[in-house]
């Protein structure tokens, strides 16, 4: 088994609302999750499912789904990745295991950053 860092694209209702009003140039957000799997493709497929579930949780009133926005997941380079400073914020799961969605997303990231500044 190997550990893969899967990047996830999404947006929340607030960033999408601001973009629709022309207040921001972009509404897309991203996060990551470590997935233990036998194969990279397995980790990516499970990352896609987690991504779709995260999108629905953060955007419960959206009629469109995660894929309809053209979102995708990808495998990030763990060794030399640009997210290294954020690894402590990312959860680890195995195939078939769900993360705590309350600890994912922009709000969770902001809380994580604030906690790091206090310590």
N, C-alpha and C positions, 0 to 999 in steps of 0.2 A: 504494500500500500504506500502511496505517496500523498503528500500534502500539496494542494494547488491553491493559489490565490486567484479567485475569480472576481473580476471587475463587473460591476452591475450599474447600468444606467437606469435612471428614473427621474421623475419630477414630483413635487408636491403641489397641492392646490394653490398655495400662496405664491410660489414662484411662477406658476402657470398664469395666475390671475394678473400678476405684475407685468408679465411679458405681453399678455393680451391687451393691456392698457398702454403698452409702449414705454413702460417705466424701466425695463431692463432689456438687454440685448439677447439674453439666453435664459431658458428656464430649466435646462437639463442639469441634473446632478449625478454624482456617481459615488459609489462606495465599494467596499470589497468584503469578501468572506473567504476564509480558509476552508477548503473542502478536502477531506481525506477520501481518496478513491483509488481503485486499482489502475484506472486509465484516465488520461486527460479528458477524453471525450465524455466519460462518465461524469466527471467533476463539472464540466461545462454544461451538460444537460441538466444536472441537478441545480446548478447556478441559475440557469434559465427559469426553472420552476420556482426557485426562491425569489428571483427577480419579479416574476409575474405576481406572486403572492404579496411581496412588499409593495408593489405598485397599487394593488387593490386595497391594501390596508391603508396606505397613505392617501389614496384617492378613492374613497368609497362611493362617491357619487358620479364618478366618471363613467360614461357609457362605453368609452373605448378602452381597449385593453393595452397592456404594455407593448405588445408587438405592433399594434396599429400605429404607435408613435415612431416606429422604426428602431426601437431600442433593442439592444443586444447585450450579451455578456461576453467576456473574453478572459483568456488566461493571462495574468500579469506575471512578470518576471519577479520572483520572490527575492532573488539574490541582489539584483541591481535596480530594483524598481523604484520609481519616484515616490511611492507611497510609504516607504520604510518608516518614516516618522509617525505614521498613523496605524501601524500594525497593532498596537495595543488596543485600538478601538474596534478592530475587526474580530468577529466571533469565529469559532472553529466548529464545524459540524462534520458528520460522516454522511455518506449517501443515505438518503431516506430520513435523515434527522433534520428537524426544523430549527432555525435560530430563534432567538427571542426578538421578534420584529420591533418591539418597543425600544430595543437597543440599537436599531438601525435607522438610517435616515438623517436628515439635516439637524433636527432638534437633538437627537442623541449624540451626534458628533459635537455640537456646540457644548452640551453638558460635559462630555468627555474632555474637551479642550479646557473648559473652565476648571474642572477638577484637577487637571495637570498643572495649571497655573497656581493653584492654591498650595499644592504640595511642594 
